[in-house]
Every structure is written in structure tokens, then in C-alpha cells.
Amino acid sequence: MATTSARALSLLSMLSGGSTVAGEEIAHRLGVSQRTVRRDVETLRELGYAIEPVKGAGGGYRLGPGGALPPLVLDEEQVVAIAVALQTTSAVLRGIEETSRRALQTVRQVMPRRLRLDADAFTVTALPNQWEFPAPAPEADLVRAVGTAVRQRVLLRLDYDGTDDDSTADAGPTSRVLEPHHLVVWAARWYLVAYEATHQHWDVLRLDRITHPELTGVPFVERDLPEGGPGALVQRTPARGDRLAPWPCTGSAVLALPAELVAQFAPGGAVVRGLDEGRCELSMGAWSWIGLAGLFITFGSPMTDVQPSELRAAFTRAGEHLSGSTTSGRTQ
């Protein structure tokens, strides 16, 4: 009986993901015959679990809606994923720190002792990575509203502050109606990938610059995403709503590289502005002038119009340091 119960719990764990699992795969993973699998399925049904057979190609079994609430059945890898995810949510989402703490505590209480000890081994403290130049995490309510529009595939009305740092002070949010397709988190920032039907183009918006999101209830037709999917679109879009991060030292330079290329590798908190097909202006910041010069050097491009004078002086110092490091090892 103990073996049957353990096997039934393992079967329930396989089906808890919501997808269909083939009978042959279940039998292989449990090390039993398909006849035994059918008996275990009937055992779970008698206990109130709505397990449905799926016929035809790709058929098998799946856990249907309704019935009894499945118990928490986790393997070691799932425990690690839950423990780490719940402890690091505050790095990308604001307003759910206490909720995440209580959720982790609730999950721990229903874990068997062996898995609870495994989860405790992954107790972590999440800190922002300064190389990502992190922005403040957005509010959970904002993510929920926009994410619901994405999931329901309905038009989203919102106000968006697309003002650049060097724009006039009286510029402000504009009202827009968009097709919200995906939410993307990159470089510790949230972005909405949306299609603007009025101008017939894809757009990338910073989530923390969106206010008053309103679901219209009007559905839209699914569209084919640009090459590479939503993540690649965010990375190669220069005009994605980024603003210059408030670092002690900030500067800019014109690079002999396309804006789309520089946008992929610019650190968070940088701003890329296209000038023509082969040139762009890159503005970014760092903790020191020579550190900022080092960030610009990583692009390996000729630079013009370097501003301010402190950054130009830092390039001179960086050149002296690099020249000294390449000659100090030579045999006299």
C-alpha cells in the first residue's frame, strides 16, 4: 500500500503542471506497466481528482478543472525554484515583499521535512546588481493590470510619459490605445511590447512610465512578432523609454555604430539616440569618470563629440593606464 500511495503522489505531481502527459511516459518514469498506470489513475479519481483521458495523437492524461484540490507534491528542483523565486521577487516587483514572505512560509509548512530542509538551504538575500544600473521595481497593481490585458488579448488604454530628459518641461503623459502583446523584464526593468495599430508599428514602453491603465474589453487579433520575439525586440529598440540613470558621473559620445546594435549592449540606465544608419549618440553614467570611460571603450568604436570635458580627460588617463600596462611586461 505504501508503494501504491507513493506512486499515486508521483503521478499526481506529473499531472499538476496542467499539460497532457502520455501514458507511456508516465509508465516509464514510474517504472511500471501502463495497466498499473490506469489503476493508479482510477485510485486518484476515487479520491476526487478530475483526471481526464486524452485520446488521439499526443494523448495521455491530464488534470482537469474541478474536483479536489491536489496536495502540494514537489520534487527537489521545484522546491529550489519556489524558494529562490519567492525570495527574489522584490528585486523586480514592488509591493509584494510581505506577500512573498508569507507565501514562502505557507509553502514551507506543508512541505515534508526532507524538502523543507532542502528549501532552507537556499535562503538568500537579493541585492540589485549595480552593473545593471537598476531602476525602481514597478508596483504589483500596475503589472497586474497590464498583464491582465496581455493575457486577455484586449486593447489597453493608458497614459504614457514618453518625455526625454532633454525635452521641454511642459511635455507630459499622452493618452494611447495599444495592443498589449508581452511583458519583458530585462536589465532589472519592465517593458511592455505592444502594437500601435494607428501608426502600424511595434512599440516598446517602459512599464514604470505607464499610468492609468484601463482594459477596454475590445479584443485584438494575434500578430506575428518581429524576428527574435519580444525579448530581442526590446533589446534592439533604442527608443524604449529609458532615461539616464542618476549616477555621479554622466556623459555622452557619438559612436560609429548603428543605434540598434548599441541598444543591445548598452547597460541599464543608458540612453541611445539614432543619428543615421551608422551612427548614434550614447549617454550613460558611472561611479567615476574613468569608470565611465571604460564603459564607452567596451564598444570598440571611434567616438566623436565626447561630452563633458571631464569624460574627455578620463579617456586620456585611461589611455595612459592602458599604455603602461602593455609596456610594463616587456623585457628590457
C-alpha positions as a Python dict, from the first residue, in 0.01 Angstrom:
ca = {
    (1, 'M'): (0, 0, 0),
    (2, 'A'): (285, 239, 80),
    (3, 'T'): (432, 180, -265),
    (4, 'T'): (96, 241, -432),
    (5, 'S'): (41, 564, -237),
    (6, 'A'): (387, 699, -319),
    (7, 'R'): (339, 611, -684),
    (8, 'A'): (-1, 784, -693),
    (9, 'L'): (151, 1101, -546),
    (10, 'S'): (426, 1093, -807),
    (11, 'L'): (165, 1055, -1080),
    (12, 'L'): (-29, 1349, -937),
    (13, 'S'): (289, 1559, -938),
    (14, 'M'): (344, 1483, -1308),
    (15, 'L'): (-10, 1596, -1394),
    (16, 'S'): (-12, 1906, -1173),
    (17, 'G'): (164, 2113, -1440),
    (18, 'G'): (-158, 2127, -1641),
    (19, 'S'): (-25, 1970, -1961),
    (20, 'T'): (-111, 1630, -2107),
    (21, 'V'): (134, 1352, -2017),
    (22, 'A'): (146, 1040, -2235),
    (23, 'G'): (67, 708, -2069),
    (24, 'E'): (393, 560, -2198),
    (25, 'E'): (593, 843, -2041),
    (26, 'I'): (416, 800, -1707),
    (27, 'A'): (481, 427, -1710),
    (28, 'H'): (848, 481, -1795),
    (29, 'R'): (903, 743, -1523),
    (30, 'L'): (724, 534, -1259),
    (31, 'G'): (884, 207, -1371),
    (32, 'V'): (550, 26, -1406),
    (33, 'S'): (324, -107, -1680),
    (34, 'Q'): (57, 106, -1847),
    (35, 'R'): (-201, -122, -1687),
    (36, 'T'): (-70, -18, -1346),
    (37, 'V'): (-85, 344, -1456),
    (38, 'R'): (-454, 302, -1538),
    (39, 'R'): (-518, 154, -1193),
    (40, 'D'): (-336, 443, -1026),
    (41, 'V'): (-542, 691, -1231),
    (42, 'E'): (-862, 523, -1107),
    (43, 'T'): (-730, 541, -749),
    (44, 'L'): (-682, 915, -779),
    (45, 'R'): (-1026, 960, -936),
    (46, 'E'): (-1182, 779, -640),
    (47, 'L'): (-1009, 1033, -414),
    (48, 'G'): (-1176, 1317, -603),
    (49, 'Y'): (-913, 1424, -856),
    (50, 'A'): (-1052, 1508, -1200),
    (51, 'I'): (-806, 1321, -1420),
    (52, 'E'): (-914, 1320, -1783),
    (53, 'P'): (-805, 1081, -2058),
    (54, 'V'): (-683, 1248, -2378),
    (55, 'K'): (-724, 1036, -2691),
    (56, 'G'): (-555, 1053, -3028),
    (57, 'A'): (-203, 1154, -3129),
    (58, 'G'): (-23, 1306, -2833),
    (59, 'G'): (-286, 1167, -2598),
    (60, 'G'): (-246, 1055, -2241),
    (61, 'Y'): (-376, 1200, -1915),
    (62, 'R'): (-424, 1548, -1775),
    (63, 'L'): (-559, 1701, -1456),
    (64, 'G'): (-889, 1866, -1542),
    (65, 'P'): (-1069, 2152, -1369),
    (66, 'G'): (-1280, 2092, -1060),
    (67, 'G'): (-1256, 1802, -820),
    (68, 'A'): (-1046, 1800, -506),
    (69, 'L'): (-760, 2044, -459),
    (70, 'P'): (-439, 1849, -523),
    (71, 'P'): (-193, 1830, -235),
    (72, 'L'): (140, 2007, -272),
    (73, 'V'): (360, 1749, -442),
    (74, 'L'): (706, 1888, -520),
    (75, 'D'): (1039, 1742, -616),
    (76, 'E'): (1375, 1887, -511),
    (77, 'E'): (1415, 2101, -822),
    (78, 'Q'): (1069, 2254, -780),
    (79, 'V'): (1142, 2332, -414),
    (80, 'V'): (1459, 2518, -511),
    (81, 'A'): (1274, 2715, -782),
    (82, 'I'): (994, 2821, -546),
    (83, 'A'): (1226, 2912, -258),
    (84, 'V'): (1457, 3125, -472),
    (85, 'A'): (1177, 3288, -673),
    (86, 'L'): (980, 3397, -367),
    (87, 'Q'): (1290, 3544, -204),
    (88, 'T'): (1397, 3747, -508),
    (89, 'T'): (1065, 3895, -623),
    (90, 'S'): (1135, 4229, -454),
    (91, 'A'): (1421, 4288, -699),
    (92, 'V'): (1177, 4313, -991),
    (93, 'L'): (837, 4387, -835),
    (94, 'R'): (742, 4632, -562),
    (95, 'G'): (461, 4598, -309),
    (96, 'I'): (461, 4220, -265),
    (97, 'E'): (756, 4175, -28),
    (98, 'E'): (537, 4080, 268),
    (99, 'T'): (313, 3866, 47),
    (100, 'S'): (615, 3676, -85),
    (101, 'R'): (744, 3619, 268),
    (102, 'R'): (409, 3480, 382),
    (103, 'A'): (377, 3265, 70),
    (104, 'L'): (718, 3107, 132),
    (105, 'Q'): (625, 3044, 494),
    (106, 'T'): (298, 2879, 388),
    (107, 'V'): (473, 2658, 133),
    (108, 'R'): (734, 2552, 392),
    (109, 'Q'): (464, 2448, 639),
    (110, 'V'): (315, 2191, 403),
    (111, 'M'): (648, 2053, 284),
    (112, 'P'): (776, 1719, 411),
    (113, 'R'): (1074, 1765, 645),
    (114, 'R'): (1325, 1644, 385),
    (115, 'L'): (1213, 1901, 128),
    (116, 'R'): (1182, 2177, 389),
    (117, 'L'): (1547, 2128, 481),
    (118, 'D'): (1635, 2142, 112),
    (119, 'A'): (1443, 2469, 73),
    (120, 'D'): (1612, 2619, 380),
    (121, 'A'): (1949, 2554, 219),
    (122, 'F'): (1854, 2815, -43),
    (123, 'T'): (1787, 3104, 194),
    (124, 'V'): (1917, 3411, 13),
    (125, 'T'): (1928, 3790, 35),
    (126, 'A'): (1857, 3956, -300),
    (127, 'L'): (2052, 4274, -380),
    (128, 'P'): (2046, 4476, -703),
    (129, 'N'): (2336, 4428, -940),
    (130, 'Q'): (2489, 4773, -985),
    (131, 'W'): (2622, 4677, -1328),
    (132, 'E'): (2259, 4660, -1438),
    (133, 'F'): (2205, 5020, -1320),
    (134, 'P'): (1873, 4901, -1171),
    (135, 'A'): (1556, 5108, -1181),
    (136, 'P'): (1294, 5105, -904),
    (137, 'A'): (1071, 4798, -931),
    (138, 'P'): (715, 4873, -1054),
    (139, 'E'): (407, 4839, -836),
    (140, 'A'): (238, 4500, -840),
    (141, 'D'): (-102, 4658, -922),
    (142, 'L'): (41, 4814, -1240),
    (143, 'V'): (192, 4484, -1353),
    (144, 'R'): (-136, 4306, -1274),
    (145, 'A'): (-345, 4549, -1480),
    (146, 'V'): (-118, 4545, -1786),
    (147, 'G'): (-54, 4171, -1756),
    (148, 'T'): (-429, 4103, -1749),
    (149, 'A'): (-472, 4293, -2076),
    (150, 'V'): (-188, 4089, -2227),
    (151, 'R'): (-344, 3761, -2112),
    (152, 'Q'): (-698, 3850, -2220),
    (153, 'R'): (-576, 3995, -2552),
    (154, 'V'): (-782, 4314, -2523),
    (155, 'L'): (-690, 4670, -2620),
    (156, 'L'): (-530, 4871, -2342),
    (157, 'R'): (-589, 5243, -2289),
    (158, 'L'): (-314, 5415, -2091),
    (159, 'D'): (-127, 5737, -2026),
    (160, 'Y'): (241, 5722, -2118),
    (161, 'D'): (513, 5968, -2025),
    (162, 'G'): (742, 5948, -2325),
    (163, 'T'): (924, 6270, -2239),
    (164, 'D'): (1300, 6254, -2284),
    (165, 'D'): (1528, 6402, -2022),
    (166, 'D'): (1623, 6689, -2252),
    (167, 'S'): (1266, 6766, -2361),
    (168, 'T'): (1074, 7074, -2258),
    (169, 'A'): (942, 7075, -1903),
    (170, 'D'): (578, 7123, -2003),
    (171, 'A'): (569, 6799, -2202),
    (172, 'G'): (379, 6526, -2020),
    (173, 'P'): (189, 6198, -2049),
    (174, 'T'): (-14, 6129, -2361),
    (175, 'S'): (-317, 5901, -2387),
    (176, 'R'): (-271, 5596, -2611),
    (177, 'V'): (-464, 5283, -2708),
    (178, 'L'): (-243, 4983, -2783),
    (179, 'E'): (-248, 4610, -2846),
    (180, 'P'): (-51, 4470, -2547),
    (181, 'H'): (134, 4153, -2651),
    (182, 'H'): (410, 4076, -2399),
    (183, 'L'): (572, 4187, -2074),
    (184, 'V'): (953, 4162, -2075),
    (185, 'V'): (1191, 4205, -1780),
    (186, 'W'): (1543, 4299, -1892),
    (187, 'A'): (1831, 4469, -1708),
    (188, 'A'): (1610, 4491, -1396),
    (189, 'R'): (1349, 4689, -1591),
    (190, 'W'): (995, 4603, -1704),
    (191, 'Y'): (887, 4670, -2063),
    (192, 'L'): (558, 4633, -2249),
    (193, 'V'): (580, 4512, -2609),
    (194, 'A'): (276, 4650, -2786),
    (195, 'Y'): (146, 4713, -3136),
    (196, 'E'): (8, 5055, -3228),
    (197, 'A'): (-250, 4995, -3500),
    (198, 'T'): (-294, 5365, -3576),
    (199, 'H'): (65, 5400, -3699),
    (200, 'Q'): (107, 5029, -3778),
    (201, 'H'): (428, 4966, -3588),
    (202, 'W'): (561, 4777, -3287),
    (203, 'D'): (646, 4979, -2979),
    (204, 'V'): (839, 4919, -2657),
    (205, 'L'): (726, 5107, -2346),
    (206, 'R'): (881, 5128, -2000),
    (207, 'L'): (622, 4995, -1759),
    (208, 'D'): (710, 5245, -1484),
    (209, 'R'): (621, 5532, -1722),
    (210, 'I'): (266, 5400, -1770),
    (211, 'T'): (-21, 5540, -1562),
    (212, 'H'): (-398, 5486, -1556),
    (213, 'P'): (-404, 5152, -1744),
    (214, 'E'): (-759, 5066, -1847),
    (215, 'L'): (-879, 4744, -2010),
    (216, 'T'): (-1121, 4835, -2290),
    (217, 'G'): (-1266, 4487, -2331),
    (218, 'V'): (-1215, 4517, -2709),
    (219, 'P'): (-1027, 4209, -2840),
    (220, 'F'): (-749, 4224, -3096),
    (221, 'V'): (-613, 3970, -3341),
    (222, 'E'): (-285, 3795, -3256),
    (223, 'R'): (6, 3920, -3469),
    (224, 'D'): (335, 3764, -3571),
    (225, 'L'): (612, 3921, -3363),
    (226, 'P'): (922, 4068, -3527),
    (227, 'E'): (1222, 3841, -3575),
    (228, 'G'): (1364, 3710, -3249),
    (229, 'G'): (1048, 3753, -3043),
    (230, 'P'): (961, 4008, -2774),
    (231, 'G'): (1293, 3987, -2587),
    (232, 'A'): (1502, 4060, -2895),
    (233, 'L'): (1268, 4345, -2990),
    (234, 'V'): (1320, 4513, -2651),
    (235, 'Q'): (1698, 4473, -2668),
    (236, 'R'): (1741, 4621, -3014),
    (237, 'T'): (1493, 4908, -2976),
    (238, 'P'): (1677, 5232, -2888),
    (239, 'A'): (1358, 5429, -2815),
    (240, 'R'): (1234, 5202, -2535),
    (241, 'G'): (1160, 5476, -2282),
    (242, 'D'): (1487, 5458, -2089),
    (243, 'R'): (1616, 5761, -1903),
    (244, 'L'): (1968, 5844, -1796),
    (245, 'A'): (2035, 5693, -1454),
    (246, 'P'): (2134, 5947, -1184),
    (247, 'W'): (2497, 5843, -1140),
    (248, 'P'): (2768, 6077, -1002),
    (249, 'C'): (2930, 6099, -1345),
    (250, 'T'): (2727, 6110, -1668),
    (251, 'G'): (2839, 6180, -2022),
    (252, 'S'): (2776, 6114, -2389),
    (253, 'A'): (2957, 6041, -2713),
    (254, 'V'): (2872, 5978, -3076),
    (255, 'L'): (2964, 5622, -3178),
    (256, 'A'): (3021, 5499, -3533),
    (257, 'L'): (2775, 5214, -3479),
    (258, 'P'): (2403, 5161, -3559),
    (259, 'A'): (2166, 5254, -3278),
    (260, 'E'): (2002, 4909, -3285),
    (261, 'L'): (2337, 4742, -3217),
    (262, 'V'): (2439, 4976, -2937),
    (263, 'A'): (2096, 4943, -2774),
    (264, 'Q'): (2150, 4567, -2732),
    (265, 'F'): (2467, 4610, -2527),
    (266, 'A'): (2419, 4944, -2351),
    (267, 'P'): (2385, 4898, -1973),
    (268, 'G'): (2060, 4972, -1794),
    (269, 'G'): (2020, 5343, -1733),
    (270, 'A'): (2178, 5434, -2069),
    (271, 'V'): (2003, 5625, -2346),
    (272, 'V'): (2067, 5558, -2717),
    (273, 'R'): (1962, 5808, -2984),
    (274, 'G'): (1995, 5719, -3351),
    (275, 'L'): (2154, 5983, -3575),
    (276, 'D'): (2172, 5796, -3906),
    (277, 'E'): (2213, 5437, -4025),
    (278, 'G'): (2570, 5406, -3899),
    (279, 'R'): (2591, 5648, -3606),
    (280, 'C'): (2422, 5703, -3273),
    (281, 'E'): (2463, 5908, -2958),
    (282, 'L'): (2511, 5708, -2640),
    (283, 'S'): (2456, 5870, -2299),
    (284, 'M'): (2527, 5681, -1977),
    (285, 'G'): (2667, 5716, -1628),
    (286, 'A'): (2902, 5551, -1380),
    (287, 'W'): (3057, 5589, -1034),
    (288, 'S'): (3370, 5768, -1165),
    (289, 'W'): (3482, 5943, -1483),
    (290, 'I'): (3743, 5682, -1566),
    (291, 'G'): (3486, 5409, -1496),
    (292, 'L'): (3251, 5578, -1742),
    (293, 'A'): (3531, 5600, -1998),
    (294, 'G'): (3582, 5227, -1957),
    (295, 'L'): (3216, 5160, -2037),
    (296, 'F'): (3242, 5359, -2359),
    (297, 'I'): (3566, 5178, -2453),
    (298, 'T'): (3388, 4840, -2438),
    (299, 'F'): (3203, 4929, -2760),
    (300, 'G'): (3532, 4941, -2951),
    (301, 'S'): (3412, 5221, -3175),
    (302, 'P'): (3562, 5552, -3288),
    (303, 'M'): (3399, 5833, -3087),
    (304, 'T'): (3329, 6200, -3157),
    (305, 'D'): (3158, 6483, -2973),
    (306, 'V'): (3258, 6345, -2633),
    (307, 'Q'): (3093, 6542, -2352),
    (308, 'P'): (3170, 6677, -2093),
    (309, 'S'): (3535, 6777, -2062),
    (310, 'E'): (3576, 6552, -1755),
    (311, 'L'): (3496, 6250, -1971),
    (312, 'R'): (3746, 6357, -2238),
    (313, 'A'): (4014, 6390, -1968),
    (314, 'A'): (3924, 6045, -1837),
    (315, 'F'): (3985, 5894, -2183),
    (316, 'T'): (4333, 6047, -2175),
    (317, 'R'): (4402, 5895, -1833),
    (318, 'A'): (4261, 5560, -1943),
    (319, 'G'): (4493, 5564, -2245),
    (320, 'E'): (4790, 5630, -2020),
    (321, 'H'): (4693, 5345, -1789),
    (322, 'L'): (4643, 5105, -2079),
    (323, 'S'): (4972, 5208, -2240),
    (324, 'G'): (5157, 5148, -1913),
    (325, 'S'): (5001, 4805, -1863),
    (326, 'T'): (5105, 4688, -2213),
    (327, 'T'): (5467, 4805, -2181),
    (328, 'S'): (5542, 4709, -1820),
    (329, 'G'): (5581, 4340, -1905),
    (330, 'R'): (5834, 4388, -2186),
    (331, 'T'): (6189, 4255, -2146),
    (332, 'Q'): (6449, 4534, -2147),
}
